[in-house]
Amino acid sequence: MEETEGFEVVMGLIMHSGNAKSLGMEAVQAAKNGDFKAAGQKLEEANEEIVQAHHAQTGLLTQEASGETFKVTLLMIHAQDHLMNTITFLDLAKELIDVHKILNQSE
């Protein structure tokens, strides 16, 4: 893998993960305001971003599995960390939205 191609893949991981996390936060805020339809839409958009991030990650894994080596950089580690944290955050966001639904019903 050329260095510029690797950089683009890593930046794609960071970008799509960041977009997904932001959308997840928007979903929680929408639920906090009682707009559960918007919350669901934001979570769907976040999922689309995670899928894009996973495609980038899968490409890297496939290349490595086929014997193509590339330099592991701090930026690549950061990108993987960003993706994992975003996935964890989205799981928590879904739970928070459910809590807001319950609280909204009891009012």
N, C-alpha and C positions, 0 to 999 in steps of 0.2 A: 504494500500500500504506500502510495506516495504521501509525503508529509502533509501536503496541502489537503489531500483527500481525507486523511485521518483527522486533520484539524476541523474540516467541515462536518464530519460525522460527529465529533465530540461536541462541537458548538451546537449542532442539531439536537443532541441529547440534552444539553443545558437549556436551550431555547424552548423545546417542547415540554420539558419538565417544568420549567418556570411558568410557562403559559398555563399548564395544567394546575399548578399550585395556586396561581392567581385566580383561575376560574373556580377552583374549589373554595377559596376564601369568599369569592363573590356569591357562591351558592349558599354558604353559611350565613352571610349577611342577608341574603334574600329570605332565607328561612326565618331568621331573627325578626325580620319585618313582616312575617306571615305570608310571604309570596312563595308558596311551595312549588307552584308551576315554574317560576323562574329558577328556583333552586334546582329543580330536576333538569331543566334545560342546561344550566351551567355545569351540572355534573356530567351530562352527556357530552358537552363540548370538552370538558376536562378529560373524559375518557378517550375522545378522539385524539387529543394531544398526546396522551400516554401511549396510545397505539403507535403514533408516529415515532415517539421516543423508543419504543420497543423495536420498531423496524430498524432504526439506526443501531441499536444495541445488538440485535440479531445479526445484522450484517457484519459487525465486528467479530462476533462469536463464530459465525460461519467461516469467515476468513481465517481466523486462528485455528479452527478445527481442521481446515484443509491444508494446514502447514504454513500458511503465510504469516510471517511474524511482523510485528510492528513495535515501536518503542512505546512503552507504558510511561506516560508522563503524569505529573501532578494534576494537570488539566483533565486528563482522562479519568483519574481517580475522583476528582471533584465532580465530573459529569455523572459518574456512576452513583456517587453519594447523593447528588442532587435528585436523581431519578428515584432512588430508594426512599429518600425522605419524602418526596412528593407522593409516592404510592402510599406510604404510611399516613401522611396527612389526609389524603383523600379518603382512606378508610375511616379515619377519625371524623372527617367532615360529614360523611354519611350518617354516622352515629349521632352527631350533633344535630343534624337536620331532623332525624327521627325524634330526638328529645324535644326539639322545638315544636314538632307536630303534636306530640303528646301534651306539651304545655299549652299550646294553642287551643286544643280540644277541651281542656279543663277550665278555660276561662269563660 
